[in-house]
Amino acid sequence: MVYLTRIEHFNAAHRLYNPDWTPEQNDEVFGKCANTNWHGHNFELFVTVKGIPDPATGFIFDAKKLSVIVKERIIEKLDHRNLNLDVDFMQGKLCSIENLVIGIWNELVPALPSRVQLHCLKLVETPKIYVEYYGDKFP
Amino acid sequence: MSKRVAVYRKEHFNAAHRLYRPDWSAAQNEKVFGKCALPNYHGHNYELIVKITGEPDPVTGYVVDMKWISDLVQAQVVERFDHRNLNLDTQEFKDLNPTAEHIAIVIYDLLRPHIDSKQDLQIRLYETPRNFVEYPAQ
């Protein structure tokens, strides 16, 4: 099995808060990340697919085509946007990168050709913080 | 011959902003600033590099104590801008478009009064890994 990764990026605003909590509760749990007027990040998205190279091309999947799909399906929705306000698949969800990476996975899988297996998404929020998701369903 | 050495300190802050002029129409703002003008803001991990040039102190061997610079930048810049909305939450950008250029100038003006006048100060600010500015320009 070979793993192929394509890296894309987007710059976005967000805030972390639970709408059922008071401002004080949100401050206590989320600290500065709960700022009502948003803050932002340069996010990096690592999209990893897996498979066996096609003997005719040597490719698992054409990385340029993968980039086009990720840009059309995901980056267009997220780049230079407010993740809490502007993103359809994040409506009603707390805007952590944990929830965001699951949302991206669910948006991306139907957009990939059936022969392409999505293996992992890695979403980097800052140089010190990132999440990975392998598509596991939660019990 | 004087031996001047440049010392660099890196700090960072994560902030939301948008680029627009309030006296322009939405169409004009979009034409000039593109996606950067979107009304619900977007954001960046800003990386700040503060460069101070001077002669090493003959007693300590320091141009400047790096811990002192770090504390200064934390107090003057990071406290003001980190996890904030530059357009809405800061005095400095209340009436100033928070382009990387303007942010670099503002940071310079915040730090300059605290740095020895015999030393040079330069700010390099990365808005993204590919876009960065320097002030003063050499």
HADDOCK unambig.tbl for C-alpha pairs under 7 A between the chains (distance, minus, plus):
assign (segid A and resid 11 and name CA) (segid B and resid 42 and name CA) 6.22 0.50 0.50
assign (segid A and resid 11 and name CA) (segid B and resid 43 and name CA) 5.50 0.50 0.50
assign (segid A and resid 11 and name CA) (segid B and resid 44 and name CA) 5.89 0.50 0.50
assign (segid A and resid 12 and name CA) (segid B and resid 42 and name CA) 4.13 0.50 0.50
assign (segid A and resid 12 and name CA) (segid B and resid 43 and name CA) 4.56 0.50 0.50
assign (segid A and resid 12 and name CA) (segid B and resid 44 and name CA) 6.91 0.50 0.50
assign (segid A and resid 13 and name CA) (segid B and resid 16 and name CA) 5.50 0.50 0.50
assign (segid A and resid 13 and name CA) (segid B and resid 41 and name CA) 6.04 0.50 0.50
assign (segid A and resid 13 and name CA) (segid B and resid 42 and name CA) 4.09 0.50 0.50
assign (segid A and resid 13 and name CA) (segid B and resid 43 and name CA) 4.57 0.50 0.50
assign (segid A and resid 32 and name CA) (segid B and resid 83 and name CA) 5.91 0.50 0.50
assign (segid A and resid 33 and name CA) (segid B and resid 83 and name CA) 6.32 0.50 0.50
assign (segid A and resid 35 and name CA) (segid B and resid 83 and name CA) 6.94 0.50 0.50
assign (segid A and resid 35 and name CA) (segid B and resid 84 and name CA) 6.74 0.50 0.50
assign (segid A and resid 37 and name CA) (segid B and resid 84 and name CA) 6.86 0.50 0.50
assign (segid A and resid 37 and name CA) (segid B and resid 85 and name CA) 5.60 0.50 0.50
assign (segid A and resid 37 and name CA) (segid B and resid 88 and name CA) 6.88 0.50 0.50
assign (segid A and resid 38 and name CA) (segid B and resid 16 and name CA) 6.00 0.50 0.50
assign (segid A and resid 38 and name CA) (segid B and resid 84 and name CA) 6.35 0.50 0.50
assign (segid A and resid 38 and name CA) (segid B and resid 85 and name CA) 5.74 0.50 0.50
assign (segid A and resid 39 and name CA) (segid B and resid 14 and name CA) 6.33 0.50 0.50
assign (segid A and resid 39 and name CA) (segid B and resid 15 and name CA) 4.32 0.50 0.50
assign (segid A and resid 39 and name CA) (segid B and resid 16 and name CA) 4.15 0.50 0.50
assign (segid A and resid 39 and name CA) (segid B and resid 43 and name CA) 6.20 0.50 0.50
assign (segid A and resid 39 and name CA) (segid B and resid 83 and name CA) 4.72 0.50 0.50
assign (segid A and resid 39 and name CA) (segid B and resid 84 and name CA) 5.08 0.50 0.50
assign (segid A and resid 39 and name CA) (segid B and resid 85 and name CA) 5.57 0.50 0.50
assign (segid A and resid 40 and name CA) (segid B and resid 14 and name CA) 5.54 0.50 0.50
assign (segid A and resid 40 and name CA) (segid B and resid 15 and name CA) 4.59 0.50 0.50
assign (segid A and resid 40 and name CA) (segid B and resid 16 and name CA) 4.47 0.50 0.50
assign (segid A and resid 40 and name CA) (segid B and resid 42 and name CA) 6.12 0.50 0.50
assign (segid A and resid 40 and name CA) (segid B and resid 43 and name CA) 3.46 0.50 0.50
assign (segid A and resid 40 and name CA) (segid B and resid 44 and name CA) 5.01 0.50 0.50
assign (segid A and resid 40 and name CA) (segid B and resid 45 and name CA) 6.80 0.50 0.50
assign (segid A and resid 41 and name CA) (segid B and resid 14 and name CA) 5.86 0.50 0.50
assign (segid A and resid 41 and name CA) (segid B and resid 15 and name CA) 6.86 0.50 0.50
assign (segid A and resid 41 and name CA) (segid B and resid 43 and name CA) 4.91 0.50 0.50
assign (segid A and resid 41 and name CA) (segid B and resid 44 and name CA) 3.89 0.50 0.50
assign (segid A and resid 41 and name CA) (segid B and resid 45 and name CA) 4.65 0.50 0.50
assign (segid A and resid 42 and name CA) (segid B and resid 43 and name CA) 6.72 0.50 0.50
assign (segid A and resid 42 and name CA) (segid B and resid 44 and name CA) 4.67 0.50 0.50
assign (segid A and resid 42 and name CA) (segid B and resid 45 and name CA) 5.34 0.50 0.50
assign (segid A and resid 42 and name CA) (segid B and resid 128 and name CA) 6.70 0.50 0.50
assign (segid A and resid 80 and name CA) (segid B and resid 35 and name CA) 6.01 0.50 0.50
assign (segid A and resid 80 and name CA) (segid B and resid 36 and name CA) 6.37 0.50 0.50
assign (segid A and resid 80 and name CA) (segid B and resid 42 and name CA) 4.76 0.50 0.50
assign (segid A and resid 81 and name CA) (segid B and resid 40 and name CA) 6.71 0.50 0.50
assign (segid A and resid 81 and name CA) (segid B and resid 41 and name CA) 6.35 0.50 0.50
assign (segid A and resid 81 and name CA) (segid B and resid 42 and name CA) 5.13 0.50 0.50
assign (segid A and resid 82 and name CA) (segid B and resid 40 and name CA) 5.60 0.50 0.50
assign (segid A and resid 82 and name CA) (segid B and resid 41 and name CA) 5.88 0.50 0.50
assign (segid A and resid 82 and name CA) (segid B and resid 42 and name CA) 5.64 0.50 0.50
assign (segid A and resid 126 and name CA) (segid B and resid 45 and name CA) 6.90 0.50 0.50
